Amino acid sequence: MTLIRTFAIVLALDVLGLVVTLATGAKDLGHALVIGTPINAPFTFVAVQALIVLTATRYRVVAGLLFLICTISVLSGAFDGSYAAELSAAERALQAGLVSLASLRRSVAAAAAGGAAARALPRGGVWLAGARGAGGPRRGGPDAVLAGVLATVSLVQVLLFPITSRPAGVVIALVSTLPIALRRRYPLGAALVGISPWLFPTEDGYLVVGYVAIFLLFYSLAV
């Protein structure tokens, strides 16, 4: 089964979980979409996965990142109380289906990433740069300016409206945005670094421009 097919099935179950949650009144729409529920993943997280899946169809080694995210997704239910939540039999079955399919997608991603890594090894580190790495422009130009602007906006946010401890917020802001300066010369490397803060959930929100940064990084991989 392909990455896109498994993602589509999991997405359908997440949408079904969202519908069930709203129908039963367990959570409101905003909470279900942004935070998630025991029977649907946060759709902010789903959007990031969608970008990774689409990128992995062009650069199979990116599937390794999807493997890591799927692993975190499966394990997170044991720590956030989702697996211990009081659910009806139908809701528990839906949750079990989501976990099972997430585990399947994890296996598919691992297989895709393993094959891609094996093919990339003879070329040394070229895959980190992508097709444009060897001969692409060395200067960031507008990308460096854009990275600086997004980093500044993010720093202002995490200092005035903390999303976690301020020192950690500063690290998240910089790691999420500065790789944009290198997205044309090192598209894969920049994307892997830029996505890394998403692996560490914050307590009090997220970067407002974080989705802009992620879109730019993965767009550079896709084109």
SVG drawing of the C-alpha trace seen along z (x, -y; Angstrom):
<svg xmlns="http://www.w3.org/2000/svg" viewBox="-25 -41 55 43">
<polyline fill="none" stroke="black" stroke-width="0.4" points="0.0,0.0 1.4,-3.4 2.0,-6.4 -0.7,-8.5 -3.3,-5.7 -2.6,-5.0 -2.6,-8.7 -6.0,-9.1 -7.5,-6.3 -6.2,-7.7 -7.5,-11.1 -10.9,-9.7 -11.0,-8.1 -9.8,-11.4 -12.7,-13.3 -15.1,-10.6 -13.8,-11.0 -14.3,-14.8 -17.9,-14.3 -18.6,-11.9 -17.0,-14.2 -19.1,-17.2 -22.3,-15.0 -21.8,-13.8 -20.8,-17.2 -17.7,-15.8 -15.6,-18.8 -16.2,-22.0 -15.0,-22.4 -12.0,-24.6 -10.6,-22.2 -11.2,-19.2 -9.4,-20.8 -6.4,-22.3 -5.9,-20.1 -7.5,-16.9 -9.6,-14.3 -9.2,-10.6 -10.7,-9.7 -9.2,-12.3 -5.7,-13.8 -5.2,-17.6 -5.8,-18.8 -2.8,-21.1 -0.7,-17.9 -2.6,-16.3 -1.7,-19.2 2.0,-18.8 1.8,-15.1 0.1,-15.8 3.0,-18.1 5.5,-15.4 3.6,-12.7 3.4,-14.8 7.1,-15.6 7.9,-11.9 6.4,-11.0 9.2,-13.1 12.0,-12.5 11.4,-9.0 14.0,-9.6 11.6,-12.1 9.5,-9.1 11.9,-8.6 10.5,-11.8 7.0,-10.4 8.0,-7.2 9.2,-9.3 6.0,-11.3 3.8,-8.2 5.8,-6.7 5.2,-9.8 1.5,-9.8 1.0,-6.2 2.9,-6.6 1.3,-10.0 -2.0,-8.3 -0.4,-6.6 0.8,-9.8 -2.0,-12.3 -4.8,-10.0 -6.4,-9.2 -6.1,-5.5 -7.6,-5.7 -10.5,-8.0 -14.1,-6.9 -15.4,-6.0 -18.3,-4.1 -17.7,-0.8 -18.0,-2.5 -15.6,-5.2 -13.2,-2.7 -13.3,-0.8 -12.7,-4.0 -9.7,-4.7 -8.3,-1.2 -8.7,-1.6 -6.8,-4.9 -4.0,-3.4 -3.8,-0.3 -3.6,-2.3 -1.1,-4.7 1.1,-1.7 0.6,-0.4 1.6,-3.8 4.6,-3.8 5.7,-0.5 5.1,-1.7 7.1,-4.9 10.0,-2.9 10.1,-0.7 10.1,-3.7 12.7,-5.5 15.0,-2.4 15.0,-1.9 15.6,-5.6 18.5,-5.7 20.1,-2.7 20.0,-4.3 21.3,-7.6 24.4,-6.2 26.6,-5.9 26.2,-9.6 27.5,-10.6 25.6,-13.7 24.2,-14.9 20.7,-13.9 20.7,-16.5 21.2,-19.2 18.8,-17.8 19.2,-18.3 20.0,-22.0 22.6,-21.4 25.7,-21.2 25.1,-24.0 22.4,-26.1 23.0,-29.7 25.0,-30.2 23.4,-33.4 20.1,-33.3 18.9,-36.6 15.2,-37.1 15.1,-33.8 17.5,-35.2 15.4,-38.3 12.2,-36.2 13.8,-34.0 14.9,-37.0 11.4,-38.5 9.7,-35.3 12.3,-34.8 11.8,-38.3 8.0,-37.9 8.4,-34.5 10.8,-35.9 8.4,-38.7 5.6,-36.2 7.5,-33.8 8.8,-36.6 5.6,-38.6 3.2,-35.6 5.1,-32.6 4.2,-29.2 6.5,-27.4 9.4,-28.6 11.0,-31.6 14.4,-30.1 12.8,-27.0 10.5,-29.3 13.5,-31.3 15.1,-28.0 11.8,-26.9 11.4,-30.2 14.9,-30.2 15.0,-26.5 11.6,-26.8 12.3,-29.8 16.1,-30.3 16.4,-27.2 14.2,-29.1 17.4,-31.0 18.9,-27.7 15.8,-26.1 16.9,-26.5 20.5,-25.2 19.7,-22.5 16.0,-21.8 15.9,-18.5 18.3,-19.4 16.4,-22.7 13.1,-20.9 14.3,-18.3 15.7,-21.0 12.7,-23.2 10.2,-20.4 12.1,-19.2 10.5,-21.6 7.1,-20.0 8.3,-16.8 8.3,-18.7 4.7,-19.8 4.4,-23.2 2.1,-23.8 0.6,-27.2 0.2,-27.5 2.3,-27.4 4.1,-29.8 1.7,-31.9 3.9,-31.9 5.0,-28.3 2.7,-27.0 4.1,-29.6 7.6,-28.4 6.7,-24.7 4.9,-25.4 7.9,-27.3 10.3,-24.6 8.3,-21.7 7.3,-23.7 11.0,-23.9 11.3,-20.2 8.3,-19.6 9.2,-21.9"/>
</svg>
